[in-house]
Amino acid sequence: PSEPWEDACVVAVRGSETITNWIRDLEFWTTPVEFEWCDGCTVEEGFYVILKEVMDRLVNGLGEIGCVPQNNASVVPGTTSVLYVTGHSL
């Protein structure tokens, strides 16, 4: 691709809708926790809990549309490993 966003996947996260969402959002003030997918990185606990709750569904959904992790992209024609994440409350 000639542009970095070509052949890429985008995940857009909606803003908080429920009381549980708002409580998790407020947990960002807590002490950061280790982010297991990035050596030496930390993430706010509230956001991390939500990510872990949806991670399997997110990865499966991305795979269904041809967006797979980099280590799998080369074996599946027409797939990509570029992923952009955006949304409210990030």
DSSP file (Angstrom, degrees, kcal/mol; ACC not computed):
  #  RESIDUE AA STRUCTURE BP1 BP2  ACC     N-H-->O    O-->H-N    N-H-->O    O-->H-N    TCO  KAPPA ALPHA  PHI   PSI    X-CA   Y-CA   Z-CA
    1    1 A P              0   0    0      0, 0.0     0, 0.0     0, 0.0     0, 0.0   0.000 360.0 360.0 360.0 144.1    0.0    0.0    0.0
    2    2 A S        +     0   0    0      1,-0.0     3,-0.0     3,-0.0     0, 0.0   0.736 360.0  50.5 -83.2 -22.7    1.2    3.5   -0.8
    3    3 A E  S >  S-     0   0    0      1,-0.1     3,-1.4     0, 0.0    -1,-0.0  -0.905  84.4-125.6-115.5 145.3   -0.5    5.1    2.3
    4    4 A P  T 3  S+     0   0    0      0, 0.0    -1,-0.1     0, 0.0    -2,-0.0   0.745 109.6  52.3 -62.8 -22.8   -0.1    3.7    5.9
    5    5 A W  T >  S+     0   0    0      3,-0.1     3,-0.9     2,-0.0     2,-0.1   0.558  84.9 104.0 -91.2  -7.9   -3.9    3.5    6.4
    6    6 A E  T <  S+     0   0    0     -3,-1.4     3,-0.1     1,-0.3     0, 0.0  -0.486  89.8  12.7 -71.6 145.3   -4.5    1.4    3.2
    7    7 A D  T 3  S+     0   0    0      1,-0.2    75,-0.5    -2,-0.1     2,-0.3   0.875 104.7 127.7  56.3  40.8   -5.1   -2.3    3.9
    8    8 A A    <   -     0   0    0     -3,-0.9     2,-0.3    73,-0.1    -1,-0.2  -0.798  54.7-129.1-121.9 164.5   -5.6   -1.6    7.6
    9    9 A C  E     -a   83   0A   0     73,-2.3    75,-2.8    -2,-0.3     2,-0.4  -0.868  16.3-154.9-112.3 149.0   -8.3   -2.4   10.2
   10   10 A V  E     -a   84   0A   0     -2,-0.3     2,-0.5    73,-0.2    75,-0.2  -0.988   4.7-163.6-126.1 132.4   -9.9    0.1   12.5
   11   11 A V  E     -a   85   0A   0     73,-2.9    75,-2.6    -2,-0.4     2,-0.5  -0.976   9.1-166.8-112.0 121.0  -11.5   -0.6   15.8
   12   12 A A  E     -a   86   0A   0     -2,-0.5     2,-0.5    73,-0.2    75,-0.3  -0.946   7.6-153.1-110.5 122.3  -13.7    2.2   17.1
   13   13 A V  E     -a   87   0A   0     73,-2.9    75,-1.6    -2,-0.5    77,-0.1  -0.822  13.9-132.5 -98.6 126.7  -14.8    2.0   20.8
   14   14 A R        -     0   0    0     -2,-0.5     3,-0.1    73,-0.2    -1,-0.0  -0.267  27.6-101.0 -71.0 162.1  -18.1    3.6   21.8
   15   15 A G        -     0   0    0      1,-0.2    -1,-0.1    72,-0.0     2,-0.1  -0.177  56.1 -64.6 -74.2 175.0  -18.3    5.8   24.8
   16   16 A S        +     0   0    0      1,-0.1    -1,-0.2     5,-0.1     3,-0.1  -0.364  53.1 164.1 -65.6 137.9  -19.7    4.7   28.1
   17   17 A E        +     0   0    0     -3,-0.1     2,-0.2     1,-0.1    -1,-0.1   0.609  55.1  50.9-123.7 -29.6  -23.4    3.8   28.2
   18   18 A T  S  > S-     0   0    0      1,-0.1     4,-2.2     0, 0.0     5,-0.2  -0.652  83.2-110.0-113.9 166.8  -24.0    1.9   31.4
   19   19 A I  H  > S+     0   0    0     -2,-0.2     4,-2.5     1,-0.2     5,-0.2   0.903 120.9  54.5 -58.2 -41.9  -23.4    2.4   35.1
   20   20 A T  H  > S+     0   0    0      1,-0.2     4,-2.6     2,-0.2    -1,-0.2   0.913 106.7  51.2 -60.2 -43.0  -20.8   -0.4   34.9
   21   21 A N  H  > S+     0   0    0      1,-0.2     4,-2.6     2,-0.2    -1,-0.2   0.928 110.7  48.5 -58.6 -45.3  -19.0    1.4   32.0
   22   22 A W  H  X S+     0   0    0     -4,-2.2     4,-2.0     2,-0.2    -2,-0.2   0.884 110.6  50.5 -65.2 -38.6  -18.9    4.6   34.0
   23   23 A I  H  X S+     0   0    0     -4,-2.5     4,-0.9     2,-0.2    -1,-0.2   0.937 111.6  47.8 -63.7 -45.7  -17.5    2.8   37.1
   24   24 A R  H >< S+     0   0    0     -4,-2.6     3,-0.7     1,-0.2    -2,-0.2   0.902 109.5  54.3 -61.7 -40.2  -14.8    1.2   35.0
   25   25 A D  H >< S+     0   0    0     -4,-2.6     3,-1.6     1,-0.2    -1,-0.2   0.902 105.3  53.1 -59.0 -41.1  -14.0    4.6   33.4
   26   26 A L  H >< S+     0   0    0     -4,-2.0     3,-1.4     1,-0.3    -1,-0.2   0.717  93.6  72.8 -69.3 -19.6  -13.5    6.1   36.9
   27   27 A E  G X< S+     0   0    0     -4,-0.9     3,-2.0    -3,-0.7    19,-0.4   0.551  70.8  88.3 -72.0  -5.6  -11.1    3.3   37.7
   28   28 A F  G <  S+     0   0    0     -3,-1.6    -1,-0.3     1,-0.3    -2,-0.1   0.721  77.2  66.5 -65.7 -16.0   -8.5    4.9   35.5
   29   29 A W  G <  S+     0   0    0     -3,-1.4    -1,-0.3    -4,-0.1    -2,-0.2   0.587  85.3  95.6 -78.1  -9.0   -7.5    7.0   38.5
   30   30 A T  S <  S-     0   0    0     -3,-2.0    15,-0.1     1,-0.2     3,-0.1  -0.174  95.7 -69.8 -74.8 173.8   -6.2    3.8   40.2
   31   31 A T        -     0   0    0      1,-0.1    14,-0.4    13,-0.1    -1,-0.2  -0.412  59.0-106.5 -63.6 134.2   -2.6    2.7   40.1
   32   32 A P        -     0   0    0      0, 0.0     2,-0.3     0, 0.0    12,-0.2  -0.275  34.2-146.5 -60.2 148.9   -1.5    1.5   36.6
   33   33 A V  E     -B   43   0B   0     10,-2.8    10,-2.5    -3,-0.1     2,-0.1  -0.782  28.9 -83.7-114.0 161.0   -1.1   -2.2   36.1
   34   34 A E  E     -B   42   0B   0     -2,-0.3     2,-0.8     8,-0.2     8,-0.3  -0.389  34.7-136.2 -64.4 138.2    1.3   -4.1   33.9
   35   35 A F    >   -     0   0    0      6,-2.2     3,-2.1     3,-0.4     6,-0.4  -0.869  13.0-154.5 -97.1 106.4    0.2   -4.5   30.3
   36   36 A E  T 3  S+     0   0    0     -2,-0.8    -1,-0.1     1,-0.3     3,-0.1   0.633  87.3  56.5 -64.0 -16.2    1.1   -8.1   29.6
   37   37 A W  T 3  S+     0   0    0      1,-0.2     2,-0.3     2,-0.0    -1,-0.3   0.352 106.5  52.0 -96.2   6.8    1.4   -7.6   25.8
   38   38 A C  S X  S-     0   0    0     -3,-2.1     3,-2.1     3,-0.2    -3,-0.4  -0.894  84.7-126.3-147.4 110.9    4.1   -4.9   26.1
   39   39 A D  T 3  S+     0   0    0     -2,-0.3     3,-0.1     1,-0.3    -3,-0.1  -0.349  95.6   4.3 -59.1 126.6    7.3   -5.3   28.1
   40   40 A G  T 3  S+     0   0    0      1,-0.3    -1,-0.3    -2,-0.1     2,-0.2   0.484 103.2 124.1  79.4   3.7    7.7   -2.4   30.5
   41   41 A C    <   -     0   0    0     -3,-2.1    -6,-2.2    -6,-0.4     2,-0.3  -0.650  41.9-161.0 -96.7 153.2    4.3   -0.9   29.6
   42   42 A T  E     -B   34   0B   0     -8,-0.3     2,-0.3    -2,-0.2    -8,-0.2  -0.901   2.9-166.3-126.8 161.3    1.4   -0.1   32.0
   43   43 A V  E     -B   33   0B   0    -10,-2.5   -10,-2.8    -2,-0.3     2,-0.2  -0.982  35.1 -94.6-143.4 150.0   -2.2    0.6   31.4
   44   44 A E     >  -     0   0    0     -2,-0.3     4,-2.2   -12,-0.2     3,-0.3  -0.484  36.0-128.4 -69.1 136.2   -5.0    2.0   33.6
   45   45 A E  H  > S+     0   0    0    -14,-0.4     4,-2.7   -18,-0.3     5,-0.2   0.852 101.7  54.7 -58.1 -43.4   -6.8   -0.8   35.4
   46   46 A G  H  > S+     0   0    0    -19,-0.4     4,-1.6     1,-0.2    -1,-0.2   0.922 112.9  42.1 -60.0 -45.8  -10.4    0.2   34.4
   47   47 A F  H  > S+     0   0    0     -3,-0.3     4,-2.5     1,-0.2    -1,-0.2   0.883 114.2  52.8 -67.1 -37.8   -9.6    0.2   30.7
   48   48 A Y  H  X S+     0   0    0     -4,-2.2     4,-2.7     2,-0.2    -2,-0.2   0.892 105.7  52.9 -67.0 -40.2   -7.6   -2.9   30.9
   49   49 A V  H  X S+     0   0    0     -4,-2.7     4,-1.7     1,-0.2    -1,-0.2   0.928 111.7  46.6 -60.1 -44.4  -10.4   -4.9   32.7
   50   50 A I  H  X S+     0   0    0     -4,-1.6     4,-1.4    -5,-0.2    -2,-0.2   0.924 111.2  51.7 -64.4 -44.4  -12.8   -3.9   29.9
   51   51 A L  H >X S+     0   0    0     -4,-2.5     4,-1.4     1,-0.2     3,-0.5   0.931 109.7  49.0 -57.8 -46.8  -10.2   -4.8   27.2
   52   52 A K  H 3< S+     0   0    0     -4,-2.7     4,-0.4     1,-0.2    -1,-0.2   0.836 107.0  57.0 -63.5 -32.0   -9.7   -8.2   28.7
   53   53 A E  H 3< S+     0   0    0     -4,-1.7    -1,-0.2     1,-0.2    -2,-0.2   0.827 120.0  28.4 -67.9 -30.9  -13.5   -8.8   28.9
   54   54 A V  H <X S+     0   0    0     -4,-1.4     4,-2.8    -3,-0.5     5,-0.2   0.458  91.2 101.5-108.5  -2.7  -13.9   -8.2   25.1
   55   55 A M  H  X S+     0   0    0     -4,-1.4     4,-2.9     1,-0.2     5,-0.3   0.884  82.2  47.6 -55.7 -48.0  -10.5   -9.4   23.8
   56   56 A D  H  > S+     0   0    0     -4,-0.4     4,-2.4     1,-0.2    -1,-0.2   0.931 115.8  44.8 -61.5 -45.2  -11.5  -12.8   22.5
   57   57 A R  H  > S+     0   0    0     -4,-0.2     4,-2.5     2,-0.2    -1,-0.2   0.892 114.3  50.6 -64.5 -38.7  -14.6  -11.5   20.8
   58   58 A L  H  X S+     0   0    0     -4,-2.8     4,-2.6     2,-0.2    -2,-0.2   0.946 112.3  44.8 -64.2 -49.6  -12.6   -8.6   19.3
   59   59 A V  H  X S+     0   0    0     -4,-2.9     4,-2.3    -5,-0.2    -2,-0.2   0.906 115.1  48.6 -63.1 -42.3   -9.8  -10.8   18.0
   60   60 A N  H  X S+     0   0    0     -4,-2.4     4,-1.9    -5,-0.3    -1,-0.2   0.924 112.2  48.6 -64.0 -43.8  -12.3  -13.3   16.5
   61   61 A G  H  X S+     0   0    0     -4,-2.5     4,-0.9     1,-0.2    -2,-0.2   0.903 111.7  49.1 -62.8 -41.9  -14.4  -10.5   14.9
   62   62 A L  H ><>S+     0   0    0     -4,-2.6     5,-2.8     1,-0.2     3,-0.7   0.906 109.6  52.7 -63.6 -40.8  -11.2   -9.0   13.4
   63   63 A G  H ><5S+     0   0    0     -4,-2.3     3,-1.4     1,-0.2    -1,-0.2   0.863 102.0  59.8 -62.2 -36.2  -10.2  -12.4   12.1
   64   64 A E  H 3<5S+     0   0    0     -4,-1.9    -1,-0.2     1,-0.3    -2,-0.2   0.770 108.6  44.1 -64.4 -25.7  -13.6  -12.8   10.4
   65   65 A I  T <<5S-     0   0    0     -4,-0.9    -1,-0.3    -3,-0.7    -2,-0.2   0.294 126.9 -97.0-102.8   9.9  -12.9   -9.7    8.3
   66   66 A G  T < 5S+     0   0    0     -3,-1.4    14,-1.5     1,-0.2     2,-0.8   0.572  83.6 127.8  92.4   9.9   -9.3  -10.6    7.5
   67   67 A C  B   < +c   80   0C   0     -5,-2.8    -1,-0.2    12,-0.2    -2,-0.2  -0.878  33.2 162.3-102.0 108.0   -7.5   -8.6   10.1
   68   68 A V        -     0   0    0     12,-1.6     5,-0.1    -2,-0.8    -8,-0.0  -0.829  44.7 -79.7-125.0 160.4   -5.2  -11.0   11.9
   69   69 A P    >>  -     0   0    0      0, 0.0     3,-2.3     0, 0.0     4,-1.3  -0.194  48.3-107.6 -57.0 152.1   -2.1  -10.6   14.1
   70   70 A Q  H 3> S+     0   0    0      1,-0.3     4,-0.7    11,-0.3     3,-0.3   0.836 118.0  59.2 -52.0 -40.3    1.2   -9.9   12.3
   71   71 A N  H 34 S+     0   0    0      1,-0.2    -1,-0.3     2,-0.1     4,-0.1   0.668 114.4  37.7 -69.3 -13.3    2.5  -13.4   12.9
   72   72 A N  H X> S+     0   0    0     -3,-2.3     3,-1.2     2,-0.1     4,-0.6   0.583  95.0  84.4-106.2 -14.8   -0.5  -14.9   11.1
   73   73 A A  H >< S+     0   0    0     -4,-1.3     3,-0.8    -3,-0.3     6,-0.4   0.839  84.6  57.1 -60.9 -36.5   -0.9  -12.3    8.3
   74   74 A S  T 3< S+     0   0    0     -4,-0.7    -1,-0.3     1,-0.2    -2,-0.1   0.721 106.2  49.5 -71.3 -19.0    1.7  -13.8    6.0
   75   75 A V  T <4 S+     0   0    0     -3,-1.2    -1,-0.2     1,-0.2    -2,-0.2   0.541 103.2  63.5 -97.0  -7.1   -0.1  -17.2    5.8
   76   76 A V  S X< S-     0   0    0     -3,-0.8     3,-1.2    -4,-0.6    -1,-0.2  -0.915  84.0-135.0-120.5 104.2   -3.6  -15.8    5.1
   77   77 A P  T 3  S+     0   0    0      0, 0.0     3,-0.1     0, 0.0    -3,-0.1  -0.238  87.0  23.2 -58.0 141.9   -3.8  -14.0    1.7
   78   78 A G  T 3  S+     0   0    0      1,-0.3     2,-0.2    -5,-0.0    -5,-0.0   0.647  97.1 119.5  79.6  15.6   -5.7  -10.7    1.7
   79   79 A T    <   -     0   0    0     -3,-1.2     2,-0.3    -6,-0.4    -1,-0.3  -0.630  45.9-152.2-108.6 170.3   -5.2  -10.1    5.4
   80   80 A T  B     -c   67   0C   0    -14,-1.5   -12,-1.6    -2,-0.2   -72,-0.1  -0.938  19.2-158.6-138.0 159.2   -3.4   -7.3    7.3
   81   81 A S        +     0   0    0     -2,-0.3     2,-0.5   -74,-0.2   -11,-0.3   0.384  63.1 107.7-116.0  -0.2   -1.7   -6.7   10.5
   82   82 A V        +     0   0    0    -75,-0.5   -73,-2.3   -13,-0.1     2,-0.4  -0.683  46.6 179.9 -82.3 125.4   -2.1   -3.0   10.7
   83   83 A L  E     -a    9   0A   0     -2,-0.5     2,-0.4   -75,-0.2   -73,-0.2  -0.988  14.0-167.5-133.1 126.2   -4.6   -2.0   13.4
   84   84 A Y  E     -a   10   0A   0    -75,-2.8   -73,-2.9    -2,-0.4     2,-0.4  -0.926   8.3-162.0-109.1 136.0   -5.8    1.5   14.4
   85   85 A V  E     +a   11   0A   0     -2,-0.4     2,-0.3   -75,-0.2   -73,-0.2  -0.973  19.5 155.5-120.9 131.2   -7.8    1.9   17.6
   86   86 A T  E     +a   12   0A   0    -75,-2.6   -73,-2.9    -2,-0.4     2,-0.3  -0.934   8.8 116.0-144.3 165.9   -9.9    5.0   18.3
   87   87 A G  E >   -a   13   0A   0     -2,-0.3     3,-0.9   -75,-0.3   -73,-0.2  -0.864  57.8 -54.9 154.9 174.7  -12.9    5.9   20.4
   88   88 A H  T 3  S+     0   0    0    -75,-1.6    -2,-0.0    -2,-0.3   -75,-0.0  -0.504 113.2  22.2 -78.1 147.1  -14.4    7.9   23.2
   89   89 A S  T 3         0   0    0     -2,-0.2    -1,-0.2     1,-0.1   -75,-0.1   0.539 360.0 360.0  72.5   8.8  -12.9    7.6   26.7
   90   90 A L    <         0   0    0     -3,-0.9    -2,-0.1   -77,-0.1    -1,-0.1   0.437 360.0 360.0 -91.6 360.0   -9.5    6.5   25.3
